[in-house]
């Protein structure tokens, strides 16, 4: 019996040792992959910022075409577009879908260009409605304002541009699963004066940003795991509640704003009049204000269908 006990103890120790060894190998491999991903990102970023913009426009288009040919979420994008834009026939859907991939390929290149665009984004934009930001700040005791936008046009450049215009900007951002890539993406954003709040942990930091007078950028067009079910393009979707609830609770206005592509590295920043959500907010009133934001977003997407992120699995309800 004693020998059996000793054997069991040795077997357990051996299993524990092998498990730890396996974990070490996995961690080592993950570390190598992470460093390699960071090195590739750095090399591509340097190359992109060295090449002329005319060549980069074609490179971005080619990158999008490759994504389309390889079928990167193509069926999801097609299904989303067909059901949301049911007035379009199959040929029109196909044309706009290819345009969407081209736009996303160019937007990826443009994001890397942030490395060499500090202080010079303004010349890439035509701006309408900047006075609505000023009036919204005057409506807010702290000066804080929620900038509500969508994954339309170039939302990354938009936040950096608003910071370049002299406004304090905080953006709620998703964390990339690859740490080295996440670090570099955030470094590019921060190099343009944009403070960042982690989407999953950042409620307190978002409130602090509003209380100190920042413009808090919220991208509210994607699926919300704990949102309100509402119609978006006529189909049930789960909608983020944060913008409306924060606007009511902390008495700050919401300013919808969207960047719309007019060419490679050329955009229009369209800023809409401020929305002032009442402080006494019951569920039905909340839905009415969310509906207003959804309708504004739908209008912008319908006018520029190639520029929205159709690849996202938006309708999960």
C-alpha positions as CSV (number, residue, x, y, z in Angstrom):
1,X,0.0,0.0,0.0
2,X,2.8,2.4,0.8
3,X,4.5,1.7,-2.5
4,X,1.2,2.4,-4.3
5,X,0.9,5.7,-2.5
6,X,4.5,6.7,-3.4
7,X,3.9,5.7,-7.0
8,X,0.7,7.9,-7.1
9,X,2.6,10.8,-5.6
10,X,5.4,10.4,-8.1
11,X,2.9,10.2,-11.0
12,X,1.2,13.4,-9.8
13,X,4.5,15.2,-9.5
14,X,5.5,14.1,-13.0
15,X,2.2,15.3,-14.5
16,X,2.6,18.6,-12.7
17,X,6.1,18.9,-14.0
18,X,5.1,18.1,-17.6
19,X,2.2,20.6,-17.4
20,X,4.5,23.3,-16.2
21,X,7.0,22.5,-19.0
22,X,4.2,22.6,-21.6
23,X,3.0,26.0,-20.3
24,X,6.5,27.3,-20.5
25,X,6.8,26.2,-24.1
26,X,3.5,27.8,-24.9
27,X,4.5,31.1,-23.2
28,X,7.8,31.1,-25.0
29,X,6.1,30.5,-28.4
30,X,3.6,33.2,-27.6
31,X,6.3,35.6,-26.7
32,X,8.2,34.9,-30.0
33,X,5.0,35.4,-32.0
34,X,4.3,38.6,-30.2
35,X,7.7,40.1,-30.8
36,X,7.6,39.0,-34.5
37,X,4.2,40.6,-34.9
38,X,5.6,43.8,-33.5
39,X,8.6,43.7,-35.7
40,X,6.4,43.2,-38.8
41,X,4.2,46.1,-37.8
42,X,7.2,48.4,-37.4
43,X,8.7,47.4,-40.7
44,X,5.4,47.9,-42.6
45,X,4.8,51.2,-40.8
46,X,8.2,52.5,-41.8
47,X,7.7,51.4,-45.4
48,X,4.2,53.0,-45.7
49,X,5.5,56.3,-44.3
50,X,8.4,56.3,-46.8
51,X,6.3,55.7,-50.0
52,X,4.4,58.5,-51.9
53,X,0.7,58.8,-51.3
54,X,-0.2,58.0,-54.9
55,X,1.4,54.6,-54.6
56,X,-0.1,54.0,-51.2
57,X,-3.6,54.6,-52.6
58,X,-3.2,51.8,-55.1
59,X,-1.6,49.6,-52.4
60,X,-4.6,50.1,-50.1
61,X,-7.0,49.3,-53.0
62,X,-5.0,46.1,-53.7
63,X,-5.0,45.1,-50.0
64,X,-8.8,45.4,-50.0
65,X,-9.1,43.5,-53.2
66,X,-7.0,40.6,-51.7
67,X,-9.3,40.6,-48.7
68,X,-12.3,40.4,-50.9
69,X,-10.9,37.6,-53.1
70,X,-9.8,35.6,-50.0
71,X,-13.3,36.0,-48.6
72,X,-12.4,37.6,-45.3
73,X,-15.9,37.8,-43.7
74,X,-17.3,38.4,-47.2
75,X,-20.4,36.3,-46.8
76,X,-21.2,38.1,-43.5
77,X,-20.7,41.5,-45.2
78,X,-22.8,40.5,-48.2
79,X,-25.6,39.2,-46.0
80,X,-25.6,42.4,-43.9
81,X,-25.6,44.6,-46.9
82,X,-28.4,42.7,-48.7
83,X,-30.7,42.8,-45.7
84,X,-30.0,46.4,-44.7
85,X,-30.0,47.9,-48.3
86,X,-32.7,45.7,-49.8
87,X,-33.5,48.4,-52.4
88,X,-30.2,47.5,-54.2
89,X,-30.0,44.6,-56.7
90,X,-27.3,41.9,-56.7
91,X,-25.1,43.8,-59.1
92,X,-25.2,47.0,-57.0
93,X,-24.6,45.0,-53.8
94,X,-21.5,43.4,-55.4
95,X,-20.2,46.8,-56.5
96,X,-20.6,48.4,-53.1
97,X,-19.2,45.4,-51.4
98,X,-16.0,45.6,-53.4
99,X,-15.9,49.3,-52.7
100,X,-16.2,48.5,-49.0
101,X,-13.1,46.3,-49.1
102,X,-11.2,48.9,-51.1
103,X,-12.1,51.5,-48.5
104,X,-11.0,49.3,-45.6
105,X,-7.7,48.5,-47.3
106,X,-7.0,52.2,-47.8
107,X,-8.1,53.0,-44.3
108,X,-5.6,50.5,-42.9
109,X,-2.8,52.2,-44.9
110,X,-4.0,55.6,-43.7
111,X,-3.9,54.5,-40.1
112,X,-0.2,53.7,-40.4
113,X,0.4,57.2,-41.9
114,X,-0.5,58.6,-38.5
115,X,3.2,58.0,-37.7
116,X,4.2,60.9,-39.9
117,X,1.0,63.1,-39.8
118,X,1.4,64.7,-36.4
119,X,0.1,68.3,-36.6
120,X,-0.8,68.0,-40.3
121,X,-4.1,66.1,-40.5
122,X,-6.1,69.3,-40.9
123,X,-5.0,69.7,-44.5
124,X,-6.6,66.3,-45.3
125,X,-10.0,67.4,-44.1
126,X,-12.9,69.7,-45.0
127,X,-14.8,70.4,-41.9
128,X,-18.4,71.4,-41.5
129,X,-20.2,72.1,-38.2
130,X,-17.2,72.7,-35.8
131,X,-19.4,75.4,-34.2
132,X,-21.6,72.6,-32.9
133,X,-18.7,71.4,-30.7
134,X,-18.2,74.9,-29.3
135,X,-21.9,75.4,-28.5
136,X,-22.1,71.9,-27.0
137,X,-19.1,72.7,-24.7
138,X,-21.0,75.9,-23.6
139,X,-24.0,73.7,-22.7
140,X,-21.9,71.5,-20.4
141,X,-20.9,72.7,-16.9
142,X,-17.6,70.9,-17.2
143,X,-17.1,71.5,-20.9
144,X,-17.3,67.7,-21.4
145,X,-19.0,66.5,-24.5
146,X,-19.8,63.0,-25.9
147,X,-18.8,62.7,-29.6
148,X,-21.0,59.9,-31.0
149,X,-19.7,58.2,-34.2
150,X,-19.6,55.0,-36.1
151,X,-17.2,52.7,-37.9
152,X,-17.7,54.8,-41.0
153,X,-15.1,56.5,-43.1
154,X,-11.9,56.9,-41.0
155,X,-12.9,57.1,-37.4
156,X,-9.3,56.8,-36.3
157,X,-8.2,59.9,-38.2
158,X,-11.3,61.7,-37.0
159,X,-10.4,61.5,-33.3
160,X,-6.8,62.5,-34.0
161,X,-8.0,65.5,-36.1
162,X,-10.3,66.7,-33.3
163,X,-7.4,66.6,-31.0
164,X,-5.3,68.5,-33.5
165,X,-8.0,71.2,-33.6
166,X,-7.1,71.9,-30.0
167,X,-9.8,70.0,-28.1
168,X,-8.9,67.5,-25.3
169,X,-9.9,64.1,-26.6
170,X,-10.4,60.8,-24.9
171,X,-11.5,57.7,-26.9
172,X,-13.0,54.4,-25.8
173,X,-10.9,51.7,-27.5
174,X,-10.9,48.0,-28.0
175,X,-7.8,46.1,-26.8
176,X,-6.1,44.1,-29.6
177,X,-5.4,40.5,-28.6
178,X,-1.8,40.7,-29.6
179,X,0.0,42.8,-27.0
180,X,2.7,44.2,-29.3
181,X,0.2,45.3,-31.9
182,X,-2.0,46.8,-29.3
183,X,0.9,48.8,-27.9
184,X,1.9,50.2,-31.3
185,X,-1.7,51.0,-32.3
186,X,-2.2,52.9,-29.1
187,X,1.1,54.7,-29.4
188,X,0.1,56.0,-32.8
189,X,-3.2,57.3,-31.3
190,X,-1.5,58.8,-28.3
191,X,1.1,60.5,-30.5
192,X,-1.8,62.7,-31.8
193,X,-2.9,63.7,-28.3
194,X,-5.7,61.1,-27.9
195,X,-6.1,59.7,-24.4
196,X,-7.4,56.1,-24.4
197,X,-9.9,54.3,-22.2
198,X,-10.2,50.5,-22.3
199,X,-13.6,49.5,-23.5
200,X,-14.1,46.7,-21.0
201,X,-12.7,48.6,-17.9
202,X,-13.1,52.3,-18.6
203,X,-16.4,53.5,-17.2
204,X,-14.7,55.4,-14.3
205,X,-12.0,56.8,-16.6
206,X,-14.7,57.9,-19.1
207,X,-16.5,59.8,-16.4
208,X,-13.3,61.4,-15.2
209,X,-12.7,62.5,-18.8
210,X,-16.1,64.1,-19.1
211,X,-15.7,65.8,-15.7
212,X,-12.4,67.4,-16.7
213,X,-13.9,68.8,-19.9
214,X,-12.7,66.2,-22.5
215,X,-14.5,65.3,-25.7
216,X,-15.3,61.6,-25.1
217,X,-15.5,59.6,-28.4
218,X,-17.9,56.7,-28.3
219,X,-18.3,54.5,-31.3
220,X,-21.8,53.1,-30.8
221,X,-22.7,51.2,-34.0
222,X,-21.6,47.6,-33.1
223,X,-23.3,44.8,-31.3
224,X,-23.7,45.3,-27.6
225,X,-23.6,42.1,-25.5
226,X,-25.8,43.7,-22.8
227,X,-27.6,46.4,-24.9
228,X,-31.2,47.2,-25.7
229,X,-32.9,45.4,-28.5
230,X,-33.9,48.0,-31.1
231,X,-34.3,48.1,-34.9
232,X,-31.3,49.1,-36.9
233,X,-31.9,49.2,-40.7
234,X,-35.2,47.6,-40.0
235,X,-33.7,44.5,-38.2
236,X,-33.5,43.8,-34.5
237,X,-30.1,44.6,-33.1
238,X,-28.6,45.0,-29.6
239,X,-27.7,48.7,-29.1
240,X,-25.1,50.2,-26.8
241,X,-26.8,52.4,-24.1
242,X,-23.7,54.1,-22.7
243,X,-23.8,57.4,-24.7
244,X,-27.4,58.2,-23.8
245,X,-27.1,57.0,-20.1
246,X,-23.9,59.0,-19.5
247,X,-25.3,62.1,-21.2
248,X,-28.3,62.0,-18.9
249,X,-26.5,61.1,-15.7
250,X,-23.6,63.6,-16.1
251,X,-25.6,66.3,-17.9
252,X,-23.4,66.5,-21.0
253,X,-24.5,66.9,-24.6
254,X,-24.0,64.4,-27.4
255,X,-22.6,65.6,-30.7
256,X,-22.8,63.1,-33.6
257,X,-19.8,63.4,-36.0
258,X,-18.7,61.3,-38.9
259,X,-15.7,61.3,-41.2
260,X,-16.6,60.7,-44.9
261,X,-14.0,59.7,-47.5
262,X,-13.7,62.0,-50.6
263,X,-10.5,60.4,-51.9
264,X,-7.4,58.6,-50.6
265,X,-6.3,60.5,-47.4
266,X,-9.1,63.0,-48.1
267,X,-12.1,63.3,-45.8
268,X,-15.0,65.5,-44.8
269,X,-15.6,65.8,-41.1
270,X,-19.4,66.3,-40.7
271,X,-20.4,67.5,-37.3
272,X,-24.1,67.5,-36.4
273,X,-26.0,69.7,-33.9
274,X,-25.8,68.7,-30.2
275,X,-28.4,66.5,-28.6
276,X,-29.3,67.4,-25.0
277,X,-30.7,64.3,-23.2
278,X,-32.9,65.0,-20.2
279,X,-31.6,64.1,-16.8
280,X,-34.8,62.2,-15.8
281,X,-34.4,59.3,-18.1
282,X,-36.9,56.3,-18.0
283,X,-36.6,53.4,-20.3
284,X,-39.0,54.7,-22.9
285,X,-37.3,58.1,-23.1
286,X,-33.9,56.4,-23.3
287,X,-35.1,54.4,-26.3
288,X,-36.4,57.5,-28.0
289,X,-32.9,59.2,-27.7
290,X,-31.2,56.0,-28.8
291,X,-33.5,55.9,-31.8
292,X,-32.5,59.4,-32.8
293,X,-28.8,58.4,-32.7
294,X,-29.6,55.2,-34.7
295,X,-31.5,57.2,-37.4
296,X,-28.6,59.7,-37.8
297,X,-26.2,56.8,-38.1
298,X,-28.4,55.0,-40.6
299,X,-28.6,58.1,-42.8
300,X,-24.9,58.5,-42.9
301,X,-24.3,54.8,-43.7
302,X,-27.0,54.8,-46.4
303,X,-25.4,57.8,-48.1
304,X,-21.9,56.2,-48.0
305,X,-22.5,52.4,-48.0
306,X,-19.0,51.5,-49.1
307,X,-17.5,53.2,-46.1
308,X,-19.2,51.3,-43.3
309,X,-17.8,48.2,-41.5
310,X,-20.2,45.6,-43.0
311,X,-17.8,42.8,-42.0
312,X,-18.9,43.1,-38.4
313,X,-21.6,40.6,-37.2
314,X,-24.0,43.4,-36.2
315,X,-27.3,41.6,-36.1
316,X,-27.1,38.9,-33.5
317,X,-30.5,39.4,-31.8
